[in-house]
Amino acid sequence: MDVLFSMTWISQCLYLIATIATLVLGGILVHKNLVSEARRSLLLFSLCFILWLGSLYFGFVFLKPETSQISLWFVRLSYGFGTLVLFWIVSFFYHFPRSNFHIPLLWRVIFWMGTGGLFVITIFTSRIYHSTEIIIPQQVGKDILGPWYFLSASYFLLSFGISMWIARMKYHQLRSIEKAKIRIASVGLAVFLTLILLTNVLLPMFGIIILQLESPVFSLAFFVSAFYSMIKYRFLDVKFSLSRALKKIIAFCGAVLAAYLFYLVFRIFISSSFLIYWNPFILAFALIAYFWISRFFDSSTFHRFFGLTNFEYFSSQVERIKQEDEFSHSLPALQKHVSNIFCKSLGIRFAKVIVLEKNSSRTFPNLVRYFETHQDILVKKEQVLLASEEIKNSLLKELKLLQTEVCVPLFRLQTLVGFFILGKKRFDDLYTANEILALSRLVPYLTLRLTALLYNSELQKEVAHKTEELKKKNQELVSSHKKLKKLDQIKDDFLSIASHELRTPMTVIKGYSDFLLSQRFGSLNDQQQDFLKKIFTNAENLILLVSKMLEVSALEAGKIKFEKKTVALKPFLKDIVEEFYLVCKAKNISLKFQCEKSFDPFIITDPEKIKQIMTNLLGNAYKFTPEKGSIAVSLLKINKYVKIDVRDTGIGIPLEEQKNIFKKFQQGKNYLRQAFSGTGLGLNITKGFVEHLGGSIWIESEKGKGTCFSFTLPYKK
Amino acid sequence: MKKILIVEDNLDLHEMLRIAFTLEGFETQSGFSGTEALECLQSFIPDIIFLDIMMPHMDGYQFLQVIASRGKRPFRIVAYSNLERPKDITNARNLGVDLFLKKSDYAPMELVQQIKKLL
């Protein structure tokens, strides 16, 4: 029991903590079957270190006169293991990080042999101290130390030197990350060296002896830094477990320390005989301390230290992208937001959304082509490096150009709309499967947002463009409409005035001819009468022509108003026919009106136009039927129409002229025109009227036998 | 003897009308525009006014408006024009025209017969 207190409680605590830490870290190092020489070196280092500590500890345990020999062996062992520890340090620096630096095998073998020899001899030598008795270290002075002590010390410095030299040689060959790793490990080593020199050489020169016994613990400085440099840039899973373990480690160590404190306090204030009964309380106190300390940390406290992804934050931010609409307004805003999220939560340097435009395929054609056949996320370190040579080379270049580690393609309906690229992680870590998964879950939302944005902006452009066009066209339309209206009005007025102006002189001609023909202003001979009649008739014709032309143009312009009145067709037609009786009788033409007694239809039509139509048809019939001929008007019902026939026994119309009969200015062959007056516009107008009233008109005729004009009008019961 | 005021700006046509009406035994007065016609009316009260629509200075419509504003009139008004648009006819009717005759339809003697029918 007494022995324990020849080591101060600080020493004991330090030893304990050092051992536990080493065990834990070492345990993590063996985690997974990743084999590398650096790791092996470090593992063996930790093993030797524990043995070193252990043997030193037991050296003190047996530091009683009766067990001094055992103590001696343990001390020697401790020196031996100390040598090995230094050897593994050198080995670590040689193997880590991997590089082309090479020490010839010969030198390496020499070093191994030397170390091995030193180890063996140290265990069996009595030359570490001058005397075989172990003196309490507090009294160690220069005279006590034997030659082998200084040999060990030299080896110590040598190994330091070699390690530093190796580190320096490697430094220039390596990339920045590797350089950083070396730096960290070197710093650890330097700290170790400094502390050793300080406590064992410098301070004793001034007579200050502190922490000399605890010197081995200082190598932990190296161990931790080496470990850190190993895992910092790689081994994410190690980092994860370590990050979580660190909390427990710290809590545990704290608990141990607290328990020890607790114990000491009681030892000071209470006599030793009752101490045994306090053990459970010490244990309880330790447990309480453990839980209390561990509450200060949560699983993500050390994440940033290790450069680990803050996954919760990442997920929450991803959710934000999914939900918020503020980023649907502009592409730059979306880009910025996405970039922020990823840079912060993944600890990466940059993240960007690239929109694929028409010329983008020129900038990275290989990537675009790659994504034509592959639809998943491209992780540089995975797919590219495992791909075939040609793909690898072509893609690597472009990825490097974009500074991309991960390239997420954004597809919409099988077409590539853009990429979402992520840069290197802070410590060049790999992207974990979780992160890739989270990314792939984000992709559809991102694509949606992106396409919505693109579509929006395109749409807006289109809309603006089309609106401009529309405005212009509208303006053109408005102005041309105005012009047309004006023109229309002008034409209207012109026609009206022109008709008036044309007809006035005609009326005068007609008038004076009539005067002369009346013979009230002098008698005329036959020839004079004849000539005057011609003048009169032609004047009349001209007036009629003008009227007809106006009517045709009015009809074509849609200016003629068609009224809708209910007409009792049978009596109406009968009246019209009757008006022709006298005329026909004078020419000895029989005129008949036929209609079934029971059929007395009422139709909705324009009576004025019907009258004009009938006048025209009857007039034609009269004109072209010779004396003793007959004209028959009949009214029939055919389905939903009434049919009116005007049949004559006149000269008929030859077949080849029948198709032209309703055209303007057609009146049959020239020789007929002279015999029968008329403008040739009548049938054209008649047809127009009939069709406008909703019916159709046609002709049946045979030359020499007669003609029948038929037209229909819609009739609803 | 019936009195008639002929208002027509075309000289030949005017003369033709005057001859026609005189032959049939009317006493005629002439006005070559609306203003002249109004002046005539100050001294000559006809039984019929034979009114052309298209005239310079004061046209037929304006003349009719003036007559209408004077309230009840002792004479008939016959509008005589080549205008045939429905709106022209209704316009004239609204302004108090008793009969609307189309120039080109009638020879002067027929015109006179129409007038006689009206009286």
Interface residues (C-beta under 8 A of the other chain):
Chain A: S496 I497 S499 H500 R503 T504 P505 M506 T507 V508 K510 G511 Y512 D514 F515 S518 R520 I543 V546 S547 L550 K561
Chain B: N10 D12 L13 M16 I19 A20 L23 M54 S81 N82 L83 E84 R85 P86 D88 K103 S104 A107 P108 M109
